Amino acid sequence: MQIKIGSIMLDKFEKNLIERGYSEITPSGLPSTTYDYSKKRIPKICEREGISVEQLASNIKLYVEKYDKGGSESKFGKRSHDAFINALKRFEEFLNS
């Protein structure tokens, strides 16, 4: 079984979020922010853009601007209480750490 580099990067991103104090589990026992950002939001952005996680990582500033306030995809970035733009910003912080 071959493991994709992108999935390794997202696993490291999830661990980074945990180390930074983001919650793993909601009070009701469901997966929380760390899972949501690393396994749902970032992959969804990649799917929408038709790019790999590596391509997103190498152009993260462009995508943060695109999905943030004033960007061409800001409406999507605000979905789910800003979850998409927040995930992109946390991913950018992870990449710059």
N, C-alpha and C positions, 0 to 999 in steps of 0.2 A: 504494500500500500504506500503510495507516494503522498507525502504531506506538502501542501502548498505553502510557499513562503508567506503569502498573505495571511493564512490562518495562524501561522506562528507569530507574525507581527501582531495580529489581533489578540492572541492569547497573552502576549507580553503587555499589550495595551491594557487588557483587563486586569492583569496583575498590578500594573502601575497605578491604575485607578484605586484598587484595593489598598495598596501601600499609601496612597494619598488620602485615605479615609472615606472613600465613596462606599456606599452600602452594597453588600452582596445580596442580601435577602430583605424583603419587606417584612413588616411586623406580622403579616399573615403567612409568611413562609415562602412567598413567591420570589423568583429572581428579580433583582432590583437594578439600580443604575449601572453597575459594572457590566452586567450581562446585556442590558438594553443597549448601551452605547457600543460595546464591542461586537456583539453578535447580531444586532438588529439594525441600528441606525447607520453605522459606518458601512456595512455591506449594502444597505438599501441605497445609499448615496452612490456607491460604486455601480450598482445595478442601473440606477437612473441615468448615470453618466456614461455607461458602457465602458467602464475602465476597471483595472485591477486595483487592489489595495496598494500595491507598489506605485502605480501611477498616481493614485490619490496622494500618497505620501510625498512623492517627489514634486507635486504641485499643490501642496496643502494650502498655501497662502491664497492662491487663485480661487480654490473652492470655498474657503472661509469667506472671502469677499463676495463670492457669487451667492452664497446662501445667507449672508448676514444682512442687516438693515441696509437698504438701498441697492442691494444686488439683484440681478435678474431672476434669481430663484428664492428671494427672501420670503415670499409667501409660503413656499414649501419648508424653508428653514424654520419658520415659526410654528409649524404643525406640532401637535402634541406638547403644548406648553414649552416651545422652543427646544424640544429634545434634539432635533436634527442639527441645528446650529451649535447647540451646546456640546453635542458629541464631536462635531468637527473641531471646535475650539479646544476641547480636552485632548483630542487626537493630535492637534498641532502642538500643544504643550508637551505631550509625550514625545513627539518627534524631536522637539527642541531641547529635551532634557538630557 
